[in-house]
């Protein structure tokens, strides 16, 4: 029996988690899927990445993926908070979230490889070294110019990141990313040097995965160990007003990172100084104003993931929401059918937009809760630094939700054909 998307040609741009999830979900419904990425090879880049239980359920729906992820992921029962002078504040336990589902935190490149391999096993046609320079659409098709070749499909889903080329055809003009006013020094490194220092040796315990956060005025420093104490990842978020047009990612320098925590506890300095220089990156946190739409004028091209909605890392939801995009877009295409792609993309946008906007906002509120805190108050009320873990964010089944609301969403759009997303952040 034919699958519901048999005969539907889907072109996806960008092989990040948004693009791969969309490809997997469309392919398992029978669509012909081609995925373009400009990189000449699958890159094993990055450091730690977090997937909440809302996206964990997506991983678990893909046969064999959970079993492949478990050995490489971080396993701890909580996050220990300490002040910048190393005073203990509190511990946030994750046990209460167990009923919501499973979290997956680990090396971005290693998790990406497992998802990539699952897409290939399903028959997704992944074409590396294929740079998209233009997009086009008509009433009946959409496509892209790839390495100079014009390639057409029924629908294009663009997950080409924060500097997305596709945004221009959606918006009708080129918009620029903006600095968030913050940057992150980030590293993934072996624990060899940590073992040699009495201050830090406990982090390399082969029996326990540690997760510790040191908080100070307008700076926070998070450390996680995993893979039986052999790997350590840390991130240091600090003020930065650099022009994002110069670069949003650059080599980091240990001495610069140490200066960002001047006067902090010796253990923080020790962790940073144990970092190999070539394992340190300075990552500018950029954002864009909420877009007035994610879909093109003829409704054959849609933005997904960071191309549609860049997240601050303090939301701990950027990758998870990208995956929710992919699942929802695939279900909308399934329910609409090959002849109703514009309907599917409008429904996708209407279903996803308010949830994404609300979740994006948590990145700002979480950051400000730490960075703008009065530390005299914090030391008297240490529980105030705990991360909000909202049921509506984490205990969410994007697949079930899309199936449940699709028909009523389409009816609402028919009754109000001029509907536009509400971009208000208030």
N, C-alpha and C positions, 0 to 999 in steps of 0.2 A: 504494500500500500504506500502511495506517495506521501511524503512528509508535507506539512502545511506550507513550507516555503520553497518547495521544489519548483525550479524554473525562475526563481527570483535571483537576479544578479546583483550582488552587493560588493561595492568597492570600499575599502577601509584604508585610511591614511594614518600611519603612526602605529608602531608595534609596542606601545606601552601597555599598561594594564587596562586602560579603556579600550584600546584597539583590539587587544587579544581577547578580552572578555566578549566584546561585541562579535568578533569573528567566531569564537567558540559557540556562542548562543545562536547565532544565525545559521552556522553550519550544522549544528545538531538538529535544527528544524528543517534541513534539506536545502538551504540556499547555496548557490554557487558563490564562494567568497574568495576574493583576492585582496591581500593586505600588502600595502606598499610602505616601505620604510627607507629613508635616505641613507641610513648607516650601511656601510659595506659588509658588516658582520654583526651577529648578535652580541651585544656588549655586556660584559660581566661587571658593569660599573655600579657604584653606589655604596651605601652603607645600610643602616637599619631602616626598615619600613614597617609600619604597623597596619594591620587589617583588623577592624572590629568584628564583633560577632555578626553584624548585619552583612558583611561581605564574607565572613567565615562560612556562612551557610551556602554561599555560592561555590566556594572551593569544595565544600563537602558534597555538593551535588554533581561534581565532575568525577567519574570513576577513577580511583587510583591516586588522585591529587592529594587528598588529606594524608594518606599513608606516605607519600613522598615528601611532604612538607614537615611532618612531625620531627624527624631526626635533626633537621637543620634549624628549627625555630627555637625561640626563647621560651622558657617555661619557668615562670615565677608566680608566686601567689599574691604579690603586691608590689607597690612602689614606696620606698622609704624616702621621706622628705627630711632634709637637713637644711639649716640656715647656712649662709655663706661662711660663718665662723665655725661650722661643723656642729653646732648645737642640734640635737635631735628635735624634730618637730612632731611628726606623726607618721603612721604607715597606712597607706590606702590599700585595702585588700580587694581582690577581684572576685572572691568567692560568690558574692551576691549576684554576680552576672552570669553564673554558670547556667542558669535556666534559660538565658537569652541565646546561648550558643557558644561557639568556640572562637577564640582569638588566635591570630597567627602573626607573630612578629619575628622578623629575621632579616638576613641580608637581601637587599633589593635584587641583586643580580642572580642569586641562587633561587629565590622564589620565582623570579621572572623566567628562568630557564625551565622550571617545572611546568609553568603555565604555557610557555612556548611549545614545549614538547607535546603537551596535551592537544594544543591547537593543530600541530602538525599531524598527530595521530588521527585526528578527526578528518583530515583532508583539506585543511585551510591552506591555500596557495600563498605562501609568504615570499615576497620578492624584495630582497635586500638590495641596497645600492640603487634604489629607484626613487629619485627626487621628484616630488610634485612641484611644478612651477606655476601652474594655472588650474583653475576649476571652471567647469562650464555646465550649463543645464538648459534643457528645453522643456516643453510640456510633457514629454514622454520619456526622457532619459536624463542622466547626469553623468559626469565623468571628470577626468583630470588629464592634464598633459604631464606625462611621466617620462623623464629622460628624452623629451622631445616628441614622444608618441602620444597620440590622442586615444585614450582608452575610455569606453563608455560602459555604463551599467544602469540598472534601474534606480539605484540610490547610492549616494556617497555619504559615509559617516566619517567625519574628520576628527581624529584624535591626535593632532599634530602639535600639541603642547601649548605653552603659554605664549609663544611667538607664532601662533598658527597663521599660515597663509590663507586658510579657508575663511578666517574671520572677515577678510576683506570682501568676499563675495556675499557673505551673510549680511554684513553691515552696510556695504556700499562705499566704505572708505577704510583707510588703514588707521587703526587705533594703536596707541603706544602703551606698553606696560609702565607701571609706576612703581617707585620704591615704596615699600611699606614702612621705611624708616628703621628696619632691622635687617641683620644678616646672621648667618649661622656658620660658625666653624664646626666642621663635622668630620669624623674619622671612623674608619673600621680598621682594627689592627690586631695582631697577635698579642697574647698576654705575657710573652716572655719577659719583658722588662718590668712588668707589674709584679711578677713573681719574685724578682730580685730585690724589691724594696719592701721593708717591713710595713711601711704605711699602706701599701696597696696589695700585698700578697694575697690577702683574703678574697680579693675580687676574682682571683684565678682558681677558686675552689672547683674541682672537677665534679662535685656532687650537688652544687647549688648554683642556679642562675640568679645573679643579683641584678637589681634595678634600683638605682638611687638617684635622687635629684637634689642638688644644692641650689638654693634660691637666694638671690640678693637684689639690691636696688637696680632695677631695669636690666637685669641679667639672670639667666638661668642656665644650669649645667646639668645635663642628664647623662647617666652612664648605665649601660646594660652589658652583662656578660652572658655568653651562651656557648653552645656546642662543647659541653663538658669542660668549661673554663678555659678553652683555648682561644676564644675570640672575644673582643671587647669593642663596643661601639659607643662613641660619645658625641654629644651635640652641645654647643655653647651658643645660645642666642643672645645677641648684644645689639646695641644701637649702631646704626650705620646709615649715613645719608648719601652714599656714593651714587653717582648717576648710573642707573641700570642700563643705559645705552652703551656704556663702556663694556660691561660684561656682567652676567648674572651668576657666573661661576668662575672662580679663579683659584690658583694654588694658594693654600693657606700656609702661614708661617708660625711655628711654635711660639716664638717670642711675642708676636702680635697677639696670639691667643692668651698667653700668660698676662699680658698687659690688661686685657679685658676683665681679668679677675684679680686685679691688684688689691692686696690686702685680704684676700680670701684665705681659707684654711690651707695649710701645707699639703693636705692630701689632694686637693683640686689641682694645685700646681704640679704635684708629682705625677698625676695621671696624664696631664697635658705634656709634660716633659718626657714621658715614656713613649710618646707618639712619634713614629718615623715621619720625617718631613714630607716624604712622598705619599703619605697616607692621609694628609690633611688638606681639606678643601674649604675655601671661604665662599659661601653660597648666599647671594643676595636674595632676600625674600621680596618678591615682586607681587603686585596684585593688579587687577583691572577693575574698573567700575562694572557693576552688573550690566550685562548686555540687554538691549531692548528686545532681542530675539536670538534664538540659537539656530534658526532655520532660514534657508535662502528664499528669495522672492518667489520662485516657482515651486518651492517646497519639495525639492529633490535632494538637497544637501543639508545635513545637520551636524552641528558641533557636539562633541562628546568630551568628557574628561576636562583636563586643564585648558583645552582650547575654548571650552565654554565657561569654565568657572574655576580659576586658580584658587587653591586653598592655602591658608597659613598652616604650618605644621602643628601649631598648638590646637588645631581642631581635632587632630589625630583621625581625620576622616577623608583626606584628599583622595587616596587610592580607593578607599571603600566606596565613596560616592561615584568615582569613575566606573567602578565595576557595576554599581547599580544602574548607571546610564546604559551600559552595554546590554544588560539583561532586559531592561525596560524597552529599549529601542527594538531589540529582537522580537519581543512579545508583541509590540505594536505592529511591526511588519507582518508577523504571523497572522494576527487577527484581522488586519486590514486586507491582506492579500496583495498579489502582484499588481493588480489594477488600481489600487488605492494608496500608493506610496505617500502622496501629499497628506492624506488623512492620517496615516500612521505617524508621520513626523510631527504634525500638529499635536496629535494626542501625546506623543512622547514628551514634547516640550511642556505641555500643560500639566501632565502628571508629575514631571520631575522638577520643574522650575521652583515652586514654593518650598519644597523640601530642601533642595540644594541651597537656596538663599538663606534659609533659616539655619542650616548646618554650617554654612560658611561663617555666619555671625559668631558661632561658638569659638572660632579661632581667635577672634579679636577679644572676646570676653575672657577666655581662658588665659590668653597672654597678659591682658591687663590685670587680671586677678593676681598674677605673680609679679609682673614688672612694676606695677604702680602701687604695690602693697606698702603699708606702713609697718616696718618690721618690729617696732615696739608692740604694735597691735598683734602682729602675727605670732610673736613669741608668747603672748598671753592667750591667744586664740589659734593654736596651731592647726586645728581642723579646717580653718578657713582656706588653706592652700590646696585642699583636696580637689581633684578634677571632678566637675559635674559629669556623671555618667547617666545620661538621660535614656529612659526607656524608649522614647519616641525615636531616638537616633539609632540605638544599638539593637533593640528588640524589634527588628523590622524585617519583613519578608518582602523584598521588592518584587519578586516574581508573583507571589500570591496577590499582592496589591495591584500590580498591573493588570492581571487577569480580572480582578474584581471590579476595577473602576474604568476599564477601557470603554465599554459600551456607553456608560453615562457621560464619560468625557467627550466622546464623539458627538453625542446628542447636544451637550452644552455648547460645543463649537458650532454645530449647525444652527442652534438658536441664536448664537452670538458670533457670527462669522468675522467680526472685527476684533475679537478678543486679542489682547496683548498682555504679556507678562507684567506683573507689578514689580518694578525694580527697586521699590523703596526698601531701605535698610532700617527704617525707623521702627 
